Amino acid sequence: MNSSSESDVSPGLPSDDVAAVDRLKDAYERIRAELSRVIVGQDEVIEQLLIALFAGGHCILEGVPGLAKTLMVSTLARCLDLTFSRIQFTPDLMPSDITGTEMIQEDRATGTRSLKFIQGPVFAHVVLADEINRTPPKTQAALLESMQEKQVTVAGNRHVLDPPFFVLATQNPIEQEGTYPLPEAQQDRFMFKIFVRYPSYDEEYQIAERTTTGPESTVERVLDRPTILLLQQTVRRVPAARAVVEQALDLVRATRPQASESPPSGDSIHRMLTWGAGPRAVQFLILAGKARAILHGRYHLAVEDIRAVAKPVLRHRLIVNYSAEAEGWTTDRLIDRLLDNIPPHDSILNRHESFKDVLAS
């Protein structure tokens, strides 16, 4: 179905899918309203967290201490009626401290002994891995296995994690002594890298006023676990036109210095990038874009969704070289240049498809 404007698009969807999309859009507004009772500002961060959650991805949160990262995540878990666990990563943290361990227990009635698995803090729906770069690679790997496989392995036995499973790993950008930075290959497992920035003057005034007077605000439950699982399935059913998928593909392939689609050698992007994004970036651009589309009440993936999630998806997948750093180029600045070099076409922006069109094909 083609249309010149979004308002002309009639959903024409199966009733279950229409209800799911409308419910998610309504829930998005309610979640933002509930979080605003506790968290001041950070609207972009909250939106990106919800996009990653409903798309089934994980996030790296980077920001200086005191920006309410832990409070934001724990409050979000309460709004969604999900179990929450916070793991403080330290240099002496062991893998079993995260995954759990098997212990010998004795049956007092029979006197027999048996091994029983005691679950670790990773067995929660929302896991905050606080300062993940403070712990050695062996312990990091234990968490990363659970992210990828949705399970943990202890003494040869597999223990499946209860979905949904959402990991948010925080990093402190100002303190690097005694840290173990995540390798690029491990960072690639995260859908988003989100920057939590300082609040504005007015927002910081509100923070000071709220936190120094009166009791703490409480939040109400907006969604429950079965509904979240249903909405995650709905996100994958959002249709994407071939031209929009190609736009995501062109963007990712343009980040690879040796690819034929990369900018000419004279362009700053080509000479400042050592390594580009892999195929997982295309998958995450599309999934995150679909989640963003239905959070905003639309029934199709559009180019504007791909461009909106480009920075959190790509910024930790691009490796800039020394020349770029010396000249003050950041990955976000390079992504802006890439987006300028790959402008959307009107024919793509005006192309709309509904669930009904896809299901009927």
ABEGO torsion letter per residue (X at the ends): XBBABAAABBAGBBAAAAAAAAAAAAAAAAAAAAAAAABBEGAAAAAAAAAAAAAGBBBBBBBBBGAGAAAAAAAAAAAAGBBBBBBBBBAABBAAAAAEBBBBBBBAAAGBBBBBBBBBAABBABBBBBGAAABBAAAAAAAAAAAAAGBBBBGGBBBBBBOBBBBBBBBBAABABGBBBBBAAAAAABABBBBBBBBBAAAAAAAAAAAABEBBBBBBBABBAAAAAAAAAAAAABBBBAAAAAAAAAAAAAABAABAABBBAABAAAAABABBBBAAAAAAAAAAAAAAAAAAGBABBBAAAAAAAAAAAAAAABBBBAAAAAAGBBAAAAAAAAAAABBBBAAAAABBBBAAAAAAX
